[in-house]
Amino acid sequence: MHDANASVAAPVTPLRDALAYIEANFDKTVSLAELAEVSALSVSRFATVFRQQVGLSPYKYLCEVRVRRAQLLLLAGVPGAVVATQVGFFDQSHLGRHFKRFCGVTPSAFLQQARALEAA
């Protein structure tokens, strides 16, 4: 999984505001226009600067934030279908696709691995 914190160590102020906005609103629909407005940049300029500074598109970064939050909820015992809607995905299969893309495993395999590590 991409370590967003490493690549976003010292973003320029407009991006810092956008990143904070994503972290605060990850469970809602977040549009590129909203992020550009928060950053006081045009949509096209924002998308370019974001990708240069963060290394991901704004949408992929948002999905990564959602997956990280999903991991915490899954580990806390929240059912996958509930987790999906709580972190902003449409449904459990939407969560599963993005989870596998970022983590390399499905949410259930992630939980099995975590439980195996706890038991060890």
N, C-alpha and C positions, 0 to 999 in steps of 0.2 A: 504494500500500500504506500502511496505517495505520502511523505512526511510534510504536510503543509506548513507546520510550524518552522521547519528548517528553511524552507524557501521564502517564507514571509517574515523573516527576522526583522527587517526594518523597512517596511513599505512606505512609500511616500504618503503624506497625510490623506489625500483623497482616497487612496486604496485602504488605508487604515479604517476610514469611516465606512467604506463599503464592506470590508471584512467584518467589522463589528455589526453592521446591519444584517449580514448573512447569518452570523452567529445568533443574533437575537430573533431572527424571523425564519429560521431554516424550516420550520414546520408549516409555513404558509407558502403561497405562490409568490415567488420573488422574480420580478421581471428585470430584464436588462435595463430598461428605461428607468426603473426605480433606482437601481444601483448607480447608473450614470448620474442621475439627479443628486443622489446623496454625495457623489464624488465631485459634483460641479464640473462634469465633463460631458462632451457629446457621447452618444451611444457608441459610435464607431471608435472614437478615441479611447473611451473607457475600456471597451473590449480589447483593444490593442495593448493598452498599458497594463491591464489586468493580466493578460496572458504573458507579457514580458516579465512582470514582477513576480507573479505567482507560479507560472509554469503550467497552468491549467486554464481552460476557459472558465468564465464565471459559473456556467451551468455545471460543469464537472466538479468544480470546487464545492458548489452547493450540495451536489450529490454526495461528495466525500464527507462533508459535515454531517449530512443526514445518516450516512452509514456509520460514522463514528458514534453518533448518538444512539443509533439502533443497537450497536454492540453493547453499550452500557445497559440499555433496557433489557436486552435479551439475557445478559448475564445476571440481571436482577430478577429474572423469572417472568417477565412480561411476555405473554403469548405473541408470536410473530405477526398475526393479523392485527393485533392492537398496536404493536410497535410500528408497523408500516404506516398507519394513519397518524400516529402520534409524531412521527418524524417528518411527515409531509409527502410520503409516497402515496400513490393512488390506491394500491392494494398490496397484498403480500407478494404476488409474483413480480410486481414492479420493484419492490424492495429486494427480492431475491436476485433479480438481474443485476442491479447496481451493486449489491453486496458482493456477488461473485466477481464482478468486474474489478472492484477495489481490493477485495480480500483474497481472491483466488479460490474461495470455498463458499458453499451455500451457508445460510444462517444456521441450519441444523448441524452441518459439519463443524462450523465454528463453535457451536455449543458443545458438541461431543469432544472436540479438541480441548476446550477450556475445562471441561469436567475431568478429562483424563489427566490434565496437568495438576488440577486440584487434588486428585486422588493419589498422585505420585508423591 
